Amino acid sequence: MMRTNFARRALHDARVASQVATARPAYAAGFRAAVATIAPLLADHWFGTGGGAWMSLAGLNGALIDRGGPYRMRAVTMSVLALASALTVLIAAAVANHPWWAVPVAFIVAFGCGLMRAWPDIGPGFGVTVLVTFAIALSVPVASVSAAFGRAGYVLIGGFWALLIAVVLWPLKPYRPVRLAVAACYRAIADYVDEIVARNALGRSQDSWELKQHLVSVRTAIETARTALAVSRRGRAAESKRGERLLILHELADQLYAHIIALTDVADSIPASTDDRASRRALTDTLRSLADWARELAEEIESEGRDVAKLAVQCRGDSVRHVGERGYLTIANLLDRMADYATAASTTVATMNSGSESPEPEHLVDIGEVGVPRSTLFSVAAVVHPDSVVLHHALRLALVTSAAVLIARLMHLNHDYWVTLTAIVILQPYSGATRQKALQRVAGTILGGVAAAALSALFQSFAAVTVLIAVFTALCVALLPINYAAYAVFGTPAFVLLAESSIGDWHLAGIRIANTLIGGALALFGARVLWPSPEQNRTPEFAADALRANKEFLDVALSLATGAPGATPASLRDARRRVALAASNAEESFQRLVGEHKGAAEALEPMMAFLVYTRRFASSTAALALASGSAGVVTEGAFGDFGAAANRVFNDLAESVAAGRMPAPFPPVGAVNLPSETVSAAVRARVNRLARQLRMLHDAVERWMATNP
């Protein structure tokens, strides 16, 4: 039985490791990485600087860490990477000749780099890149202090050279396909609304069957965008701010679509009469303005220049609310909710290019937070919590890295940094992902090593080796979004040839294969022994914990606002830390799931939306606490039934996610009493916003359970 399970697991790992993602090769990123790598080699060859290999390594690392986003954020990230890499090079130089110092220092550096996974946007790749640079520097001692600072200087030059290429000379637009797909959703909505307007002007029925073509077009656009979002996420360690905003825009388009369908159903049920012609004309004009807005928004989504002015939304229900017929009151309420979603979309698009936070009108469901900026890193208290997946992985990475350094020194291995480097890159937070990446890297390294050995025998001139390094670097970076094994196949000869060109040793391919096998074995052993993760999918467990943490956070915020006994700012801070930890664990679990996912890419989108709205709800809860505090303590019961209803929804969502069942229906409009007029307008706006975000969180769970029966 054990042999059968082992064979089945090995076969599954092999299938996942060889799976090719439905993404396009990143050719532009590959060519740019080749330029960042080769230019320092050429400069070193022409001017004899002696630091070509270090500048090339830093240039390649900078090209790999650049995953798009606002230019300012990319510049800061790449600058910090260059500085951190240079600092670790100096640290490595100080202990490289002292083996018994090298091991504990490697543990400390690896632990710190492992904790970098808590950095939401680029932390995982950032930590690994810095640690790889440290491992290489630790294995190549320097003769003097001046040589150590010279090496650090070369790393800085190479890092800032990559920054210059990425931000000034050759900026990439990795989100262009997603932008076009999301913009297509709003154009399809505009066409749909135009058809409704035309039929309304002619007094024709809004029957859904007659509008089937437009309904299918909008749904197709939304599903296409959903797939584009999921595919773009495959090549990223975590969601970026720009990707997150595009995901929010996609969700808002889906909500608008559902509300438009509801509006047409209500409008079609109202009997035509002479008295309501003016109201129907007003409704037609309102919908026409909505269509015009949707087309303008689509153009702004596609633009990638500077931030744009926020588009005005003029589709509220005031024009039809005065009509006594009850159906028009329902239409007015639907129009108001659509206007809230539309204004939220306009606010999101207005600052999407720069990624800066924007002021939020108090009555809107919006994306940005007032007074609650998103922190660059989670609090140390949340990260180092004993149950944190990030903490466990950081300790595992530190132990495996220090063990690799110790073994390499004791065995006196030639080019021992390949042992450490392999263990660092292969080791993942979950054992399943580690096994799959080990298969990919070992197989890729063997194939690439054989190719490097053959090429080393045929081509030994500087010009030929430089061309080969450029070609292999471009291919490995271009194929990284598709399959990591392909990256290893082409990355190995690039790295081997780069090392050979700097030291003149043309027999490194075989050494790298042997050292890779040792490093892979260490990574697998660490994943198996140190805090091993269960083989089954734990994403629902972490997702349910995040939902429960949000519920507790909301309870504390409402208790603090009403002055309940025991509610203090310290309790609010502790509850928010628990939310941060739960959300971090859920995202780590989802990242493992992305690597193991074998189904359609669009099936990942509901979980992505769930993670985004889990954090958004927590941020909005904190904003509610701030708004309540500035308005003074409100009376008990002033929040109406919202707190109890939100508790019921959260409890049901947590149970449904953990059990894999569909959640109960969301409370209908009007079933829950929201804050009374005794509460300030700012507090009422926050509660309304939370209610809408809870609805979107519920919808994400509903779609998640529907795609994962």
N, C-alpha and C positions, 0 to 999 in steps of 0.2 A: 504493500500500500504506500509506504514512504517513497519507494522508487517511482511508483506511478505519479505521485504528487510532485516529486522533484522533476520528473520528465515533463509533466504538464506545465509546471511553472517555468522551466527552462524554455520550453517551446513558446509559451506566452511572451516571455521576456525577449526572445529572439524576434518574434513577430512585431512587437512594439518597437524594438530597437531598429528594425529595418523598415518601419513604416515611414512613408514619404508624406509629408504634410501637403495639403492642397493650397500651397502658397507659391507665388512666383519667385524665381531666383532674384536676389537683390544685386543685380549686375552693377548698378551705379555705386552701391556701397562697396562692392568688391573692387572696382576700379579705383575708387577713392582710397581704400585701404592699401592697395598696391602702391599708389603714389606716396602715401604717408610712410610706407615702409622703405621704399626704394630710394627716395630722394636723399635721406640721410646717408645711405650707403654710398651714393654717388658723390655727395659732398665730402665724405671721409676719404674716398678714393682720390679725389682731385686735390684736396687740401691737406691730407694726411693728419687729420685731427686725432685719430686713434680711438674715437668713441662711436664709430658708426653703428656697431651692433646694439649698443645701449640706446642710441637715438632711434634706431629702427624699431626696437622692442617697444619703446614708449610711444612711438608713432602708431604702431599696430594696435597697442592697447587703447589708445585714445580713439582710434577709428572703430574699434569693437564696442566701446562703451557708449558711443554716440548713437542713440536710438530715436533721434528727432525730438520735437517739442519746441517751446519758445527759445529763441536764440539766447536770451539772457540766461535762462536756466541751463542750457547746454554749455554756455561759456563758463558759468560758475562750476558746473559739475566736472568738466574737463580740466579746469584750472586746479580744482581741489584734488583731482586724480593725479595730476602731474606733481603737485606738492607732496601729497601723501606717498607717492611712489619714490620720490627723491628722499624723503625722510626715512622710509624703510630701507632704502639702499645704504644710507649712512649708518643706521642701526645694525644692519647686517655686516657692514664692513668692520664695525667695532668689535663684533664677537665671532667673526668668521674663523679666526685663527685660534679660538678658544672653545673646543668642542663642548666642554661641560657648561659653558655659558650659552653656547648656541642653542642647546635643547630647551632650557627654560624660557629664553627670549623668543624662540620660535613658538612656544606654547602661548605666550602672552600676545604676540602679534597675531597669531592665527585666531585666538579667542576674540580679539577686538574686530578682526575682519569678519568673523562669523556673525557677530552681533550686528554688523552692517545690513544684514538681511531685513532688519526692521525699518530700513529706509524705504518708504513706499514705492518710489518710482524706479530707482536704479541700484538700490542697495546690494542685492545679491551679486550682480555682475561687478559692481565696484569693489566689494570686499575680496572676491576671488582674484580680480586683476591685480590689486595691490599685493595680495599674498603671493601670487606667482612671481611678481617682480622681486619681492623679498627673498623667496626661495632660491631664485637664480643668483642673486647677489650674495647670498649666504654661502653658496657652493663655489664661488669664484673669488677667493680672497684678494685683497689689494696689498701692495707693498708699503704704502705710506698713507698718512692722513691726507696729504694733498691729492693723492690719486683717488681716495674715497670721495672727496668733495668734487673732484673732476668728474667722476662717474655720476654723482648726483646731478651735477650741472648738465651732463649729456642727457640724462633722463628728463630734466626740465625742458631742455631744448626740443627734444623729440615730442614731449607732451604738448608743448605750446605750438609746435609745428602742426600737429594733428588738429589742435584747436583752430589755428588759422585757416586750415583747409575746410574744416567743418562749418565754421561760422561766417567766414569771409569769402574764400576762394571757391568753394564748392559745396554750398549748403544743400542737403537733401530734403525731399518732401515725402517722407514715408507714409504720411496720412492722406496723401492725395486720393487714392482709390476709395478710402473710407469717406472722405469729404464728398466725393461725387455721389457715392451710394446714398448717404444721408440726405444730401440735397435733392436727389431724385425722389425721396419720400415726400418732401414738401411740394415739389412740382406736381407729383401725382395727386396730392391732396388738393392743390389749386385747380387742377383739371376736373376733379370730382366735384368740387364746390361750384365751379363754373357751370357744369351740367345741371346741378341742382338749381342754380340761379336761372338758367335758361328755361328749365321746365316750370319753375315757380312763376316766372314772368308770363308764361303761356297758360298758366292755370292747370298744368298737367300733373298727373299723379307722380309721387316720389317713390313708387313701388320699387323695392330693392331688386326685384327680378329685372326690371327695365333698366336699372342702373348697374347691372351685373358686370358689364365690361369695365366700368370705372372702379367698382369694388375690387375686382380681380387685379387691376393695375396697381391700386394703392397697396393691397396686400402683398403683391409680388415685389414691389419696391421695398416694403418694410422687411420682408424676409430676405431679400438680397442684401440689404444693409446689415441685417443681423448676421448673415454669413460673413460679410466683409469685416465686421467688427471682431468676430470670433477668429477669423484667419489672421488678422493683424495682431491679435493677442498672442498667437502661437509663437511668434519670434521674439517675445518680450518676457522678461522675468517678472514684471509687474506692470500694472496699468499706469500710464503717464497721465498728467493733468489734461493734456489735449485729447488723448484717447477717452478719458473719462467724460469730458464734456461732449464729445461726439456720441458717446453712449447715451448720455442724458438727452441729447437732442433726438436721438432715435426713439427713446422711451416717450418723450413728449409728442412726437409725431404719431406714435401708436395710440396715445391717449386722445389726441385730437381726432384721429380717425374714428375711434369708438364713439366719441361724443357727437360727431357729425352724423353717424348712422342713427344714433338715438334721436337727434334733432329732426332728421327727416321722417322718422317713424311718428314722432309726435305731431309734426306739421301735417303729415298726410292724414292723421286721424281727426284733424279739426275740420268740421264741415265748412264749405265755402259759403260766404254770404256777402251781401252788399256792404255791410257795416265794417268788415275787416279788410277791405281792399287796401286801406292806408297802412294797416299793420303788416299785411303781406308785402306791400311795397317797401316798408321800412326793413322788414326781415331780409328782403332781396338785396337792398343796399348794404346791409350789415354783412351779409355773406359775401357780397362782391368785394367789400374791403378786406375780408378775411383771405379771399383768393389772391388779391393783389399783394397782401402782406406775405403770404406763403411763397410767392414767386420771388419777391425781393429778398426774403430770408434765404432762399436757396442760393441766390447769387452771392450773398454775403458769406454763406458757409463755404462756398467754393473759393472765395478770395483768400489769398494767403499773404497779403501785405500787412499794413498796419491795422490796428484796431479800428473798427467802424463805429459810427454813431448808432445808438440803439434805435431800432425801428419802432415807430409808434404803432400801437394796436388799437383799432377802433371797431371792435366787434362785440361790445358789451350789450347786455339785454335791456338797457334803459329805453331803447326805442320801441319795445313791444311790451314792457312791463305794465304800462298803464291800462292795457286792454283787460276787461273784466273776465273774459273767458279763461278758465283755469289752464287750458292747454298752452296759452301764451305765457302764463306765469312760469310754467315748466320750461318753455323755450327760453325765456329770459334767464332763468337760473342756469340752463345749459350753456347759453352764450357767455354768461359771466365766468363759468368754470373754464370754458374754452379760451376766454380772454386771459385768464390767469396763466394757463399753460402757454399760450402764445407769447405773453409778455416775458415769462420765464425763459422761453426759447430766445427771444430777442436779447435779453440781458446776457444769456450765456454766449451767444454769438458775438456780442459787442466786444468782449475781451478775450476771445478764444485765441487769437493770434499771439498776443503777448503773454497770455496765461495769468495776467494780473487779476486781483480781486476787484469786483465792481460794487458800488453802493447798491443796496437793495431797497426798493420801495417797500414800505411797511405792509402793504396789503397783498403782496404777491407770493406765490410759491416760487422760490428762486433757487439758484444754485449756490451762489456765494453766501458767506456768513458775515454778519456784522459783529465786529468785536471778538470773533472766535476764529482767528486765522488758523489754517491747517499747519501744524508743526512740521518742520523738516524731518525730525526724528521723533519716535515715540519716547515717552519718559523712561528713564533708566529703571524706575521701579516696576514699570509694566513689562519691560523687556526681560529683566532678570527674575521674574516671578518663577517659582519652582516648576509650574506646569507649562511654562512657555516652550513652544516648539523651537523658537529662535534660540533660546538659551541652550536647549538640549543639542541642537545642531552646532552651536558655537563651541560647546565643550567637546563634542565629538570631533569636530574639525581640528581643535587645538590638540587633542590627544593623538589623533592620527598623524597630524603634521609633525609634531615633536617626535613621535615614534619613527616616522620616515627619516627625519634628520639623524636620529640616533643610529638607526640601522645602517644608513648610508655611510656614516662616519666609521662605525665599527667594522663594516665590510670593506672599507676603502674602495668604494665603487667609483669607476671612472664616470665623469659627468653625472654625479649623483643627484643633481637637481631635477633630473627627469623622473626619478622616483617620487620625490616630494611633489613636483608639479602634477604628475599623473594622479596621485592620491587626492590632491586638492581639488582638481577639476572634476574628478569622478564622484567624489563624496557628495551626496545629496541628503536633504532632511529625512527622506524615507528610503527604506531598504529596497523597495521595488524599483524606485527611480535610480538608485545607485547601481543595482544590478544591470539595468538596461543601459545606463550610460557607460558602465564598464565594458559591456559587450561592444557597444559602438566604438569606444575609444581604442580598445585592444585590437579589434578587427581592423579599424581604420589605420591604426599605427603600424600594424604588421604589413598591410598592403602598401601604405605610404612609405614605410621603411624600405621595402623591397624596391619600390620605384626610385627612392632616393639613392640606394646603393647602385642601381644600374646607371642612373644619370650621373652620379659622381664619377663613375669610371669613364663615361663618354665625354662629359663636359667639365673642364676644370679651369677654363679661362674666366676672368672677371666678368667680361661682357656676357658670356653664355650663362654663367651662374646668376647674374643679376636679372636677366630676362626670365629665367626659370623661377626665381623667387617671386618676381612680379606676377607671373601667370598663376602660380600655385596659391599665392596670397589672395589674388582676386577671386579665384575659384572657391577657396575655402570660405571666405566671407560671404560670397554670393549664395552659396549653398547651405549656409548655416540655418536659415529659416525653414529649410526643407527637411534636413536630416543631419543630426550631429555626426553620424558616422562618415557622411560625405565630407563634412568639415574636417574630421580627423584624417581622412584619406589624403586630402590635398594640403592640409596644414602641416602634416608631418614632414614631407619633403621640403616644404618652404622653411620650416624651422631648422631642419637638419642642414640644408644648404646655407642658411643664414649663419649658423654656428661654424660650419666648415669654412665659409668664406672669411671668417674673422680669425680662426686659429690654424687653418691650413691642414686640418686632420680630415682625411677623406674616407674614414672608416667608421663613421659615427652611427650609421643606420642600424647596424646590428646591436650596438650598445644601447641605443634608444629602445629597441624592441625588448631587450632583456630587462631594462630598467622600468619600462612601462608595465611589464608583467608583474614586477615586484610591487610597484605602486598600486596597480589595480587590485592585487591580492590584499594589500593593506587596507584599501578603501572598503572592499567587500567585508573584510574581517571587522572593521570598525562599525559598519552599518549593521552587521549581524549581532555584535556583542554589546555595543554601546547604545543604550536606549532604543532597542529595535522597535520599529513601528509595525503594527499589524498589517497583514497583507490585504485585508479587505479595505474597501473605500471608507475613509473616516470623515469625508467632507460633510455628510449630514450631521454627524455628531458635533463638529465644530460650528456648523451653521446654527444648529439649535442652541448651542451655548451663547453664540452672538446675539440671538434673538432674546434669550432670557436676560442677558446682560443689559440690552437696550431697555427691556421692560423695567428692570430694577433702576436703571438710570433715570427713566422717566418718572418713576414713583418718587425717587428722591428729589428730583427737580420740582415736581408739583407740591411735595410736602414742604420743601424749603420756601416755595412761593406763598403757601398758605400759613406759614409759621407753625407747622406741626411740631410737637415736642420731639426732640432728638435729631431734628433736621438741621445740619450745620454745613457751612461751606466745605469743611473737611470731608464730610460724608459724601458731598457732591463730587469732590475731587477723587475720592476713592472709587466711587461708582464709575466715573469716567475712565479711570485707569483700567478697571475691569472690562469695560467695553473695548478699550484699545487692545488689551491682551486677547480678548475673544475674537475681535476682528482680525488681528494679526495671525492668530492660529488658523482661522477659517481661510484666509488668503493663502497661507502656506499650504494648507491641505488642497485647496483648489489648484495651486500651481502644480502639485504632484499629479492631480487628476488630469490636467491639460496634457502632461507628458504621456499618460497612459490611455487617454481617450481614443477609442477606436471607431466611434460613430461619426455622424454628420457634425460638421463644425458648428452649425447653427444651434445644435443642442447645448452648447456651452453658454450661449448668450443669456439665458435666464439666470444662471448662476453668477455671471458677471454683473448683471443688473442687481441681483440680490446683494452681492458684496458692496457695490457702490451705494445702494440705498441703506444698507446697514450702517455705513459710516455717515451718510448724509443725515439719517435720522438722529444719530448720536450728536452730531454737530448742531442740528436744529434744536435738540433738547437742551444743549448747553446755552444756545442763544435764547431759548425761552426762559431759562433760569436768570440770565442777565437782564432780559426785558422785564421780568417780574420783579427783580431786585430794584431796578431803577424806578419802577412804578410804585414801590412800596408793597407791604404785605397785603394780599387780597384775602377776602373772607373765605372761610371753608365752604365748599359747595359752589363757589363762583365759577369753577371750571366745568360745571354741568356734569354730564355723564361721560365726558371724554376720557378721564383717567380709567374708570372701570371698563369702558368699552375697549380702550387700547390694551388693557391687561388681558381681556378675553381674547382679543385678536392675536396678541403676542403668544399667549399660552397655546392657542390652537395652532398657530404657525409652527411653533417649536415642536409640538407633538407630531404634526403632520410631516415635517421635514425628517424628524428622527425615525418615524414609522414608515416613511415613504408613501403616504396617502395624500389625497387631495384635501386642501384646507376647507373649512366651512365657508359658506358665502360671506362676502364682506357686508357689513351692515349697510342697508340701503340709505339713500339720502333722506335726511329728516328723522331717521330712527334714533339718532343720538343727539342729545341737547349739548350744544357747544357753549362756550362762555357767555355769560349774560352781559348786559350793558354796563354793569358795575365794574367790569374789568376794563382796563385801558385798551385803546385801539391797537397799540403795539402788541400787547399780550394776546388779544383776540387774533391778530394776524399770524402770530407765531403758532397758536394752536390750530388754526385753519391750515397752516402750512404743514404742520405735523400730521394732520388728518389726511392730507393729500399724499404726503410721502409714505404714510403707512399703507394707503391704498395701492401705491405703486409697488411697495414691498410685497404686499399680498399678491398682486398680479404676477410679480416675478416668481414667487413660490408656486403659484398656481400653474404657470407655464413650465416651471422646473419639474413639478410632479407629473405633469402631462407628458413630458418628453422622456421621463425616466420611470415607466410603469414598474 
